[in-house]
């Protein structure tokens, strides 16, 4: 099952304040579980890019987990064009703008 989110974008040549049209964004149905990172990902204090990055408890780095790391996700949160997962160490982006970051 996929999640459908409708976002509003301006037509070509029009500003956001003028006429708007709807655009469908289909997000994958993701469940809590174990995932492998396809790219290095930063841990965040909350779900979304507006949250600060945090340092992983198990690492002495800036909180970036390397590609190939296996993470256990306990909670899933859907935002407008992204899917975020909460691990013991913080939040990770699992999917954004048609790009999966985990497998």
C-alpha positions as CSV (number, residue, x, y, z in Angstrom):
1,X,0.0,0.0,0.0
2,X,1.3,3.5,-0.9
3,X,0.5,6.7,0.8
4,X,-0.9,9.5,-1.4
5,X,-0.1,13.1,-0.5
6,X,-1.3,16.0,-2.5
7,X,0.9,19.1,-2.6
8,X,0.1,22.5,-4.2
9,X,2.6,23.7,-6.9
10,X,2.2,26.7,-9.2
11,X,1.7,26.2,-13.0
12,X,4.6,27.1,-15.2
13,X,5.1,30.8,-15.3
14,X,2.8,31.5,-12.4
15,X,3.7,32.4,-8.8
16,X,2.5,30.5,-5.7
17,X,0.2,33.4,-4.9
18,X,-1.6,33.0,-8.3
19,X,-3.4,29.9,-9.5
20,X,-2.3,26.6,-8.0
21,X,-2.6,23.1,-9.3
22,X,-2.5,19.9,-7.4
23,X,0.3,17.4,-7.8
24,X,0.2,13.9,-6.4
25,X,3.2,12.7,-4.4
26,X,3.1,8.9,-3.7
27,X,5.1,7.8,-0.7
28,X,6.0,4.1,-0.1
29,X,4.3,2.3,2.7
30,X,7.0,1.8,5.3
31,X,6.7,-0.1,8.6
32,X,8.9,-0.2,11.7
33,X,11.6,-2.8,11.3
34,X,15.3,-3.3,10.4
35,X,16.7,-1.4,7.4
36,X,20.2,-1.1,5.7
37,X,21.3,2.4,4.8
38,X,22.1,2.9,1.1
39,X,23.8,6.2,1.7
40,X,25.5,7.9,4.7
41,X,22.7,9.5,6.7
42,X,22.8,12.0,9.5
43,X,20.8,11.4,12.7
44,X,18.5,14.3,13.6
45,X,16.7,15.3,16.9
46,X,13.3,15.1,15.1
47,X,11.6,14.1,11.9
48,X,12.5,16.7,9.2
49,X,15.5,18.7,7.9
50,X,14.6,21.6,10.2
51,X,15.8,19.6,13.2
52,X,19.4,19.7,14.4
53,X,21.7,16.8,13.8
54,X,22.7,14.7,16.8
55,X,25.6,12.5,17.8
56,X,25.0,8.8,17.8
57,X,25.5,7.2,21.3
58,X,27.6,4.3,19.8
59,X,29.8,6.6,17.7
60,X,32.3,9.3,18.4
61,X,31.5,11.2,15.2
62,X,29.1,13.9,14.1
63,X,26.2,11.5,14.1
64,X,26.5,10.5,10.4
65,X,25.9,6.7,10.0
66,X,27.9,5.2,7.1
67,X,26.2,3.4,4.2
68,X,25.6,-0.2,4.9
69,X,24.8,0.4,8.6
70,X,21.9,-1.8,9.8
71,X,19.4,0.3,11.9
72,X,16.2,-0.7,13.8
73,X,13.4,1.7,13.2
74,X,10.8,1.9,16.0
75,X,8.5,4.6,14.5
76,X,7.6,5.9,11.1
77,X,6.5,9.5,10.3
78,X,5.3,10.8,7.0
79,X,6.0,14.4,5.9
80,X,5.0,16.1,2.6
81,X,7.6,14.4,0.3
82,X,9.5,12.3,2.8
83,X,9.4,9.4,5.2
84,X,11.3,9.5,8.5
85,X,12.1,6.7,10.9
86,X,13.0,6.9,14.6
87,X,15.9,4.7,15.9
88,X,17.4,4.6,19.4
89,X,19.9,7.2,18.4
90,X,17.6,9.7,16.5
91,X,15.6,10.2,13.4
92,X,16.7,9.2,9.9
93,X,15.3,10.1,6.5
94,X,14.2,6.8,4.9
95,X,12.8,8.2,1.7
96,X,12.7,11.7,0.1
97,X,11.6,13.1,-3.3
98,X,11.4,9.7,-5.1
99,X,14.7,8.5,-3.6
100,X,14.9,5.6,-1.1
101,X,17.7,5.9,1.4
102,X,17.3,2.5,2.9
103,X,16.6,-1.0,1.8
